[in-house]
Amino acid sequence: MMQDAPSPDRPDAPSTLRGVRLGGGTDPVDITVDGATIDSIRPSLSGGGGLVMPLMSDVHVHLDKTFTVDRTGGSPSSLFDAIELIRADVRHWTEDDIRARATRALEKAWRHGVGAMRSHVDWVEPQVPVAWNVLNEIRQEWRGRIELQPVALMPIDLFPEAGADTARRVRADDGVLGAFAYRNDALEEKVRCCFELAERHDLSLDFHVDEGLEPEARGFEAIVAEAERHTVRQVLCGHVCSLSVRDANEADALLNRAGVAGVGLVALPTTNSYLQDRSTGRTPRLRGLAPVKEARAAGVDVMLASDNVADVFYPYGDYDPIDVFRLGVFQAHLDPHSWLDAITDIPARWCSAKVDGIEPGAAADFVHFQATDLRDLVSRPDAQRQVWRTGRPIESQGKDRP
């Protein structure tokens, strides 16, 4: 990497990254960093300095489940088999256990260049889960490194009984109200309950919805219909696998409505590829990836995220959005230069996090890759990276908080 680093005697002196490309850009520039701020960006007379991109945001993860695969095993027969296996592991979820696993995840994400993260927390009984309290404590500890936003993930069938109390607690903790919905009885009524509570308590909504391959799964439709009727901060839908097997004209019409209503979509290429159309001894035919190109064309904010890492739902992963981006590019035939914002700008906004872009006057927080462009970065998983926070590479800052 071409870089004029500050001398050891003057660590706060200006430094310049020469001949770099910005994200999907083509023209090389020189970026000068002065203190914790980007001082200037000028056309460069050189090239070959690498690729610089904004900090990444991971809008859909599960820190309460992460790094449990050694206890649960990693070969479920289906999504619902994985749910049962993780429920059996809950007996191990003490405060110390959750804190250790979540902290390990955040350390990995920090080293990869993640600046914001939204984590779901299973909320399967009326009382507040241990993980909710732990993640809210960790949220404060990590403020300034990774902006962590917790989501209370309740089965939608629980909302009529416990939704009001949960919404009040989520509002008090400045979190997000979430629900898991899949072909439930009286689904439209329960989705309406979610929206009414979110509206009453000024909350954003985040749904796990239609995470399967039956065209009859219509939860996304019910959510879009309520979004058209209600005024809610944000409405984000994760998975929506069933849209991949719906009639194309029906799916397009629904996505157009979602775009007008401001409903966002997050696709999870790792977990959905691992669990959808899963059967022992048979190669999967259907991968369950939501129609992301059609959604973006319809005006929907589309994002890619890690989802599960090292648990029974997906036994791999490392909290690196570049890995997720690479898989999304391959699976959905995406142009990487047009889709980088699916792991940077767009999810940062949905996480309600202030993650600066790369421009003069902005915080000098970015990721510098030894890659010629995004195609090269997608091609080389081992491309060297250097994460800059507050004007310096983080490896020069030690393990202490900046």
FENBELKA-V487836 format. One record per pair of residues at least 6 apart in sequence whose C-alpha atoms are under 6 Angstrom apart, sorted by the first residue. I is the first residue (numbers start at 1). J is the second residue. Records with the same first field share a line. If there is no record, write none. Layout:
I: J ; J
//
This chain:
1: 49
2: 18 ; 49
3: 16 ; 17 ; 18
4: 15 ; 16
5: 15
6: 13 ; 15
12: 35
14: 33 ; 34
15: 32 ; 33
16: 31 ; 32
17: 30 ; 31
18: 30 ; 49
19: 28 ; 29 ; 30 ; 44 ; 46 ; 47 ; 48 ; 49
20: 28 ; 29 ; 49 ; 50 ; 51
21: 28 ; 51
22: 52 ; 53
23: 52 ; 53
24: 337
28: 44 ; 47
29: 42 ; 43 ; 44
30: 41 ; 42 ; 44
31: 40 ; 41
32: 39 ; 40
33: 39
35: 391
36: 363 ; 364 ; 390 ; 391
37: 361 ; 362 ; 363 ; 364
38: 360 ; 361 ; 362 ; 364
39: 360 ; 361
40: 360
50: 369 ; 370 ; 371 ; 372
51: 368 ; 369 ; 371
52: 367 ; 368
53: 366 ; 367
54: 357 ; 366
55: 113 ; 114 ; 115 ; 366
56: 114 ; 115 ; 343 ; 344
57: 114 ; 115 ; 116 ; 117 ; 343 ; 344 ; 347 ; 348
58: 117 ; 305
59: 117 ; 118 ; 305 ; 347
60: 118 ; 119 ; 305 ; 307
61: 119 ; 306 ; 307 ; 308
62: 119 ; 120 ; 308
63: 102
66: 309 ; 310 ; 311
67: 310 ; 311
68: 311
69: 310 ; 311 ; 312
74: 312 ; 315
76: 82
78: 275
79: 275
82: 312 ; 313
109: 319
112: 320
113: 387
115: 146
116: 146 ; 147 ; 148
117: 148
118: 148 ; 149 ; 150
119: 150 ; 151
120: 150 ; 151 ; 153
121: 151 ; 152 ; 153
122: 153
123: 152 ; 153 ; 154
124: 154
126: 162
139: 148
150: 175
151: 175 ; 176 ; 177 ; 178
152: 177 ; 178
153: 178 ; 179
154: 179
155: 179 ; 180
156: 179 ; 180 ; 181
176: 204
177: 205
178: 205 ; 206 ; 207
179: 207
180: 207 ; 208
181: 209
182: 209 ; 210
183: 217
188: 222
199: 232
204: 233 ; 234
205: 234 ; 235
206: 235 ; 236 ; 237
207: 237 ; 238
208: 238
209: 240
210: 217 ; 219 ; 240 ; 241 ; 242
211: 239 ; 240 ; 241
212: 241 ; 242
213: 242
214: 242
215: 242 ; 245 ; 246
224: 258
227: 261
228: 261
235: 263
236: 263 ; 264 ; 265
237: 265
238: 265 ; 266
239: 267
240: 290
241: 288 ; 289 ; 290
243: 290
244: 290
255: 295
256: 298
259: 298 ; 299 ; 300
264: 300 ; 301
265: 302
266: 302 ; 303 ; 304
267: 304
268: 304 ; 305
269: 328
271: 314
272: 288
273: 287
276: 287 ; 288
277: 284 ; 286
303: 342
304: 342 ; 343
308: 314
309: 316 ; 317
310: 316
326: 378
356: 362
364: 390 ; 391
365: 388 ; 389 ; 390
366: 388
367: 386 ; 387 ; 388
368: 385 ; 386
369: 384 ; 385
370: 383 ; 384
371: 377
387: 393 ; 394
388: 394
//
